[in-house]
Amino acid sequence: MSCEPAVPRRRTLLGWLLLALLACLVGFYLHVLGLVATPHVDEAYTRAYLTGEFAVYPSSVGWRPGDGLDYTPGTFTDLRGSEARRNWLARFDWHRVGTPVVTLVGYSGRLFLHLTGEPDAASQRHRLRLGLVCRLPLEHAGDLVVSVNGTEVARAYCGEGLLIIDRFVPAGLLGARRYDEIRIDRTRASIFETILTRLGFRADAVELDWFAVDGE
């Protein structure tokens, strides 16, 4: 057995280069993970591609010089039979592809608007109008609740037949954000009704035909 002391090995130039390359790769992947965890993107990109709320990417080149969610107050928007005019509807809240009418998928549906033509929109009150059709039998009927940016502005009974909601929205709700959210919620009637809705058997229970937002 040899008792000679071990000679320390020196790392070659190739070894140092490989270590440097490994460090660069680790740094790159950590950077990518950081971007994914805390993306530095605008609201339009986040809600179109990350959360999937917007049906279109409103800031894309295809919508210039406007915005895919632009809405001019006073415009009557008929949603029946026109795919091209359904940009405002949330992507997964509505049955909206290949059908002449737009109906709720589940218990709630959202519209997103970017108000234009009113530089002081946030300081004005607005008139919100919605044209809906309810198809709920008496034992499963309930209320529809309409909210704007999280604040309830209307509540109405939804059973069978035409329902028109016409309410004034207080100043400070519409136009205060770049993208306003108008939400329509069905109240839950029973466990049985909830199961039917979750299974898709109530997909035509509430139909949205048109909407309009009028400035004061």
N, C-alpha and C positions, 0 to 999 in steps of 0.2 A: 504494500500500500504506500502510495506516494504522500509525503508530508509537505510537498511544495505548496506555497500559498497560491490561491486562485488568482489569475490575472484578470482584472476588471475589463469587461468588454466595452468598447466605445461604439456609440451608435454612428452608423455611416450616414453620409449625406442623403442617400436614398431613404433611410429610416426616418430622418428628420422631415423629409418631404412628405412621406406617407402620414406622419403624425400631423403635420400642418394641414394636409388634405382632409384628414379625419376631423380635425377641429373645425375646419370650414364647413364641412357637411353638417356637423352637429349644430353649429351656429345658424346655418341656413334653415334647418328644420325647426329649430326653436323660434326663429323669426316668423316662419310661416304659421306655426301654432299660435304665436302671439297675435298675428293679424286676424286669425280665425276667431280667437277668443274675444278680442276687442277690435272689431272692424272699424276703420275710420272712413265711413261712407255716409252719404246723406240719407234723409228719411225716405226719399223715394226708392233708393236702391234697397234699403233695409226691408221696407214693407212689400216690395215687389219680389225680391229674390231670397231674402232670408226668412221672413215670417210668412210669405205667401199670401198676404192680405189683398194687395192690389192685383187686379186682373191684367193690368198692363204696366210697363215701366214708363211712368209719365214723362220722365226726362229724356227719353230716347230720341235719337236724331229724327226718327220717323214722324214725331209729333211737332217738330219745330215749324214755325217760330212760337207755337203755343205750348200747351202742356196737355198730355193725354187725359188729365182729369179736370181740365178747365171747364168752368161753368159760369155763364153770364146770367146774373139774376134777371128774372122776368121771362126766361126761356121755358116754354112748355116742352117737356121731354117725354115723348111716347115711347115706351119700352117694348111694345108689342110688335113682334115680327121683324125686328131690326137688330141684328147682331152688332152692326157698326155703332149703335148708339147705346151700348151696354157697358162702356168702359168703366163707368162709375161703380158698378156692382162688385162687391168683394168676391174673390175668385171661387171660394168653396162654399159660400153661404146660399147660393141660388142654383136652381136648374136653369141654365141660360144658353146652352149650346144646342143648336138645331131644333129649337122649339119656338113656336110663335108667341108664347107667353113666358113670363118669368115667375117662378114660384119658389117659396122657401124650401130648402132642403130639410132643415131641422126646426129648431125653436127660435132662431134669430137670424137676421140678415142685415148687412151693412151696405151703405153707400158712402163713397168718398168723393168729396168735391173740393176743387180749388177755385174759390170765388175770384172772378176777374171783373174789371170795370168799376170797382168800388174801392177807391183808395182808403176810405174811412169806414170800411165794412164793419169792423169790430165795434164801432161806436153807434151803429144803427141797429134797430130791431128789424126782423125779417118775418115775412109770412111764408110758412111752410105748408105745402099742399101735397097730399099723397092720395092716389086713386088705387084702391085695392078691391079684390074680390075674395070673400071668405066662403069656404066650403066645409064647414064643420057642423055635424049634427048637434042637436040641442044638448045631448048628454056629454058632449066633448067640447062644447063651445067655451070661450073664455075671453079675456081681454087681450088687446094688442097695446103694447107700450112703446111709444116713440120717444127716443132720447137724442139729444144733440150734444156731441162731445161729452157724453157721460151724464148729462142733466136731463131728467124727464121733462118733456114739454107737452105730451098728450097721452091720453089713455081712452080707449074706446072698445065697446063690445064687438066681438067678431064671432058671428055664427054662420049664417048662410045669406049670401047676397052681397051687393055692392056696399063698400065702405069708403067714404071720403073723409079724410082727416084734414082739417083746415085750422091751423093755429098760428098765432103770432109768437115768435121766438124772441125773448128779451135781448136787448143789446148786450154785447160782450160774449155771446155764444158762437154765432156764425161769423166767420171772417177773422176770428182771433188767432187761428192757426193757419199754416200753409195748406194743410189738408184737413177739412172738417169731416167728422164722422156722424152720419145720421143712421141710427140703429132702430130696427123694428124687432120687438120681442113678443113672442106668444107666451102667455101665462100657461102653466101646466095644470091640466084638469084632473088627471088621475094617473096611477101607475100603469094601467092598461094602455092609456093614450100615449104615455111616454114610451112604452115598449113598441107600439105601432109606429111612432115617429122615428125612433132609433132604427127600426128595421126598414124604413123607407116607405111605409104604407100611407104616410100622410104628406108625401112630397108635394101634392097639389092642394093642400089645405088652405094656403094663403097665397094669393096671386098679386103681384105688384104690376099695375098697368102703366102708370105714369107718375111723374113728380114735377114739382115746380117750386122754386124759391124766389120770392119777390122782395125786392128792396122797398123800404118804406118811402 
